[in-house]
Amino acid sequence: MENNCNKISINKMVPPIKKVSFLEILEKRKKKREKIKEIQEDFLGYCIHVGKISYGCRSCFKDSKYNLSEALGWKCNLNCSYCFSNKNLTEKTENQIDDMIGRHYRNSLNPDYGKRGPTGFAFTMGEPLLYMKRMEKYMYHLKEIEKRTGNRPYYKLYTNGVLATKKTLKKLKEIGIDEIRFHPSASNFSAKVYKNMEEAVKTGFIVAVEEPCWPKNRKKLFEMLPIIDKIGVKHLQMCIVEVYDYNIAEIYKDYPSGLFFHDNLLHMYDEGLVYDIMEKVLKKKYKFSVLDCSNEVHRHNRSQSRKVVEACEKEEGEKVFFNPWKEGIIK
């Protein structure tokens, strides 16, 4: 199957992006990391963080063929240039949603599901809160599977936060969502989204922020840090910008000075943003963790190194994660 990198390299419509060597990027990142004494590098260097990271990130390292991230649909109420969800995909039908649920049910009948079932389940892509009825139906069946198998995944959803009203948050709590990951920059860091995040904390969710390492947002991202600390956000995931044939033109148009490098796929260099944020969080003693969700994590997701998986399964590997069961947040 032809990958996105090949599509980009042969596409005549590709803008004149500035490419740099992957080895050069590695060296730049290494120099930045070496300045931060408190930084932790776990799972053979794939997991780079300060503080205990979200239990929701565990599924990126834990070996389970049943871990799932599902898109309930492709529509979104906002329009980010760097979005790695393909906006040109045909909208999902109700039959497709039923097929997704059916596939999960069939998987749950496997003999190893109880012990090797999913550690995590995520609703992602598009804007999941536009599809509340579908989510309610999906979670009903997931909870029934949970009762029958004894396997209790960690349920999270991604949202830009605009639709996360008090009423919606109450419903999400009722259906069993554990963590909500907000994307404040999608709304240009709107006060409304910050208010919804605060309400989510009050409602009892584990609240995280997941932001792309978009250099153009540097100033506002640093302005965001004390705000989310005061709100009570537990985790901040800074994700590298993924570049595909369907978003490269918009990325270049929005940030033409960006530097791009080719690892397992094409990425945009964050210009040291994630490590600068880590330094600020440590200096100010903010209470949330920070994860460098970079190309190293993506490479692991595609390779599933046996050694990394074994490290995660050992007790010392679990110390990397903030465990909501042990903390009494999830019962």
Secondary structure, DSSP 8 states (H G I E B T S, - for coil): ---HHHHHHH-TT----EE--HHHHHHHHHHHHHT-TT-EEETTTTEEEES-EEGGGGGGTS--TT-EEE-S-S--SS--TT--S-TTS----HHHHHHHHHHHHHHHTSTTHHHHS-SEEEE-SS-GGGGHHHHHHHHHHHHHHHHHH----EEEEEE-STT--HHHHHHHHHHT--EEEE-GGGGTS-HHHHHHHHHHHHHT-EEEEEEE--GGGHHHHHHHHHHHHHHT--EEEEE-EE--TTTHHHHHHH-TT-EEEESSSEEE--TTHHHHHHHHHHHHT-SSEEEEE-HHHHHHHHH--HHHHHHHHSHHHHTTEE-TTTTTS--
